[in-house]
Amino acid sequence: MTDVLVEELGRNPEFVFVVIDEVATDNWGRKGVSLTELSQQAEGEKP
């Protein structure tokens, strides 16, 4: 992450802070469907 900010935005790495905050898949969504549901749907489609 730091490298991307330094390379793409020209930021000084001394002042780049990366925070990783895990978010439950129930709190993420795509087109109104949670990632938990999308994952379950994908598992059901596997042969």
KEVO-895311 format. One line per 5 residues: number of its first residue (from 0); for each residue y, x, z of N, C-alpha, C. Coordinates in Angstrom, 3 decimals, m for minus. Atoms other than C-alpha are relative to their C-alpha. Layout:
<sites>
NUM> Y X Z Y X Z Y X Z  ...
</sites>
This chain:
<sites>
0> m1.183 0.816 0.000 0.000 0.000 0.000 1.259 0.868 0.000  m1.179 m0.871 m0.076 2.416 2.742 0.908 0.260 0.646 m1.351  m0.157 m0.668 1.294 1.780 4.554 m2.372 0.616 m0.932 m1.041  m0.538 0.959 0.966 2.531 1.408 m4.372 1.497 m0.182 0.218  m1.420 0.184 m0.286 5.861 0.861 m2.628 0.812 1.243 m0.348
5> m0.703 m1.248 0.319 6.803 4.508 m3.035 0.115 0.155 m1.512  0.011 m0.212 1.447 5.790 4.676 m6.703 0.774 m1.073 m0.754  m0.589 1.097 0.775 6.945 1.251 m7.893 1.437 m0.336 0.397  m1.325 0.396 m0.461 10.013 0.646 m5.757 0.867 1.174 0.430  m0.760 m1.182 m0.362 11.055 4.204 m5.003 0.350 0.063 1.480
10> m0.267 0.016 m1.440 10.865 3.623 m1.256 m0.375 1.330 0.640  0.306 m1.191 m0.781 10.883 6.472 1.215 m1.195 m0.331 0.897  1.189 0.313 m0.795 7.399 6.588 2.809 0.243 0.049 1.520  m0.355 m0.040 m1.426 9.041 7.375 6.165 0.333 m1.389 0.529  m0.474 1.311 m0.416 10.314 3.803 6.215 m0.866 m1.140 m0.522
15> 0.932 1.027 0.455 7.293 1.946 4.835 m0.971 m0.293 1.139  0.931 0.438 m1.034 5.325 m0.045 7.381 m0.936 m1.033 m0.612  0.993 0.927 0.532 2.113 m1.820 6.425 m0.632 m0.723 1.173  0.600 0.822 m1.039 0.934 m4.686 8.595 m1.111 m0.808 m0.634  1.133 0.773 0.490 m2.494 m6.188 8.028 m0.284 m1.087 1.028
20> 0.218 1.146 m0.878 m2.896 m9.650 9.486 m1.058 m0.878 m0.651  1.090 0.781 0.573 m6.224 m11.339 8.856 0.289 m1.489 0.154  m0.258 1.436 0.012 m5.855 m14.988 7.912 m1.309 m0.708 m0.315  1.227 0.765 0.227 m8.724 m17.454 8.168 0.034 m0.655 m1.377  0.046 0.566 1.347 m9.881 m18.731 4.778 0.355 m1.483 m0.019
25> m0.443 1.397 m0.073 m9.145 m22.279 5.973 1.513 m0.103 m0.164  m1.457 m0.005 0.080 m5.465 m21.280 5.972 0.534 0.572 m1.307  m0.381 m0.444 1.339 m5.440 m19.995 2.387 m0.469 m1.078 m0.961  0.441 1.010 0.947 m5.627 m22.279 m0.584 0.396 0.322 m1.413  m0.305 m0.124 1.426 m5.525 m22.569 m4.326 m0.117 m1.384 m0.603
30> m0.032 1.321 0.631 m4.523 m25.750 m6.132 m0.425 m1.093 0.969  0.277 1.024 m0.996 m4.800 m27.751 m2.914 m1.377 0.055 0.640  1.348 m0.142 m0.565 m8.276 m26.503 m1.994 m0.041 1.293 0.800  0.067 m1.201 m0.839 m8.909 m24.080 0.876 m0.994 0.997 m0.583  0.935 m1.020 0.476 m10.655 m20.794 0.156 m1.396 m0.210 0.567
35> 1.312 0.315 m0.574 m13.440 m21.899 2.480 m0.739 m0.963 m0.932  0.616 0.979 0.896 m14.102 m24.885 0.220 m0.326 0.619 m1.357  0.260 m0.650 1.284 m13.774 m22.810 m2.944 m1.216 0.910 0.076  1.151 m0.885 m0.189 m16.278 m20.313 m1.566 m1.291 m0.814 0.056  1.179 0.858 m0.096 m18.709 m23.099 m0.712 m0.375 m0.574 m1.375
40> 0.242 0.522 1.347 m18.315 m24.568 m4.215 m0.627 1.076 m0.876  0.530 m1.106 0.804 m18.964 m21.162 m5.790 m1.446 0.303 0.368  1.386 m0.244 m0.439 m22.102 m20.692 m3.682 m0.923 m1.061 m0.570  0.805 1.084 0.547 m23.363 m24.066 m4.883 m0.229 0.111 m1.485  0.120 m0.156 1.446 m22.857 m23.069 m8.529 m0.903 1.160 m0.404
45> 0.843 m1.149 0.320 m24.964 m19.905 m8.311 m1.417 m0.475 m0.319  1.377 0.389 0.375 m28.369 m20.130 m10.011 m1.021 0.390 1.028
</sites>
